[in-house]
């Protein structure tokens, strides 16, 4: 599974931040790792140098094998919290989407008897 980390010019995209967020996202989505081909994380600061509540955004897009991409966004006062929120939301969404597909394969509807 590929992992890609992107930041805009207003967020310090240091190696330490990227490693922390990658570890956090990978850990949260670990149970889906065998069904994902790629995870993209985009971090931005919507206010730039100005401060504000929930001005850091973290968007996570995952590409499940054989399915359409899924994206979520988390907003918080700092980058780590935004990534944590987005990873939690993504885990819930993947649980619903991939769980639904899994239930469909295990429990096929019975054939009609005439």
C-alpha positions in Angstrom: 0.0 0.0 0.0 1.4 3.4 -1.0 1.3 6.4 1.4 1.5 9.9 0.1 1.7 13.0 2.3 1.2 16.5 1.0 1.1 20.0 2.6 0.3 23.5 1.3 2.9 26.3 1.7 1.5 27.5 5.0 2.0 24.2 6.9 5.4 23.2 7.9 5.7 19.8 6.2 8.7 18.7 8.1 9.8 15.0 8.1 8.8 14.7 11.7 5.2 15.9 11.1 4.9 13.6 8.1 6.1 10.6 10.0 3.8 11.3 13.0 0.8 11.6 10.8 1.7 8.6 8.6 2.1 6.4 11.7 -1.2 7.7 13.2 -3.2 7.1 9.9 -1.6 3.7 9.2 -2.4 2.6 12.8 -6.0 3.7 12.6 -6.6 2.1 9.2 -4.5 -1.1 9.8 -7.4 -3.5 9.7 -8.2 -2.4 6.1 -4.5 -2.4 4.9 -4.9 -5.5 2.7 -7.9 -4.0 0.9 -6.3 -0.6 0.2 -3.9 0.3 -2.7 -3.1 3.9 -1.7 -3.6 6.5 1.1 -3.2 10.2 0.3 -3.1 12.7 3.1 -3.3 16.5 2.4 -2.7 18.9 5.2 -3.5 22.6 4.9 -3.9 25.8 7.0 -6.8 27.8 5.7 -5.9 31.0 7.5 -2.2 30.9 6.8 -0.3 33.0 9.3 -3.5 34.2 11.1 -4.8 31.9 13.9 -8.3 30.7 14.2 -10.4 27.8 15.6 -10.3 24.7 13.4 -8.1 26.3 10.8 -6.0 23.2 10.1 -7.6 20.8 7.7 -6.5 17.2 7.0 -8.1 15.5 4.0 -7.5 11.7 3.6 -8.3 9.9 0.4 -8.1 6.1 0.2 -8.3 3.9 -2.8 -9.9 0.5 -2.0 -9.0 -2.3 -4.3 -11.6 -2.6 -7.0 -13.7 0.3 -5.7 -14.1 4.1 -6.1 -11.9 6.4 -4.0 -13.2 7.6 -0.6 -12.3 11.0 0.9 -12.9 12.6 4.3 -11.8 15.8 6.0 -10.9 16.6 9.6 -10.7 20.1 11.0 -9.0 21.2 14.2 -6.7 23.8 15.8 -3.6 21.8 15.1 -2.4 19.4 12.4 -2.1 16.3 14.6 -5.7 16.6 15.9 -7.1 17.2 12.4 -5.3 14.1 11.2 -6.6 12.1 14.1 -10.2 13.3 13.4 -9.9 12.5 9.7 -8.4 9.0 10.3 -11.2 8.2 12.7 -13.8 9.3 10.2 -12.1 7.3 7.5 -12.1 4.2 9.6 -15.8 4.5 10.2 -16.5 5.1 6.5 -14.4 2.2 5.4 -16.1 0.0 8.0 -19.4 0.8 6.5 -18.4 0.6 2.8 -16.1 -2.4 2.9 -18.2 -4.1 5.6 -21.3 -3.8 3.4 -19.4 -5.3 0.5 -18.2 -8.2 2.7 -21.7 -8.9 4.0 -22.9 -9.1 0.4 -20.4 -11.7 -0.4 -21.0 -13.9 2.6 -24.7 -13.8 2.7 -26.0 -14.1 -0.8 -29.8 -14.0 -1.2 -31.3 -17.5 -1.5 -32.6 -18.7 -4.8 -36.3 -18.5 -5.2 -38.1 -21.8 -5.1 -41.1 -21.9 -7.4 
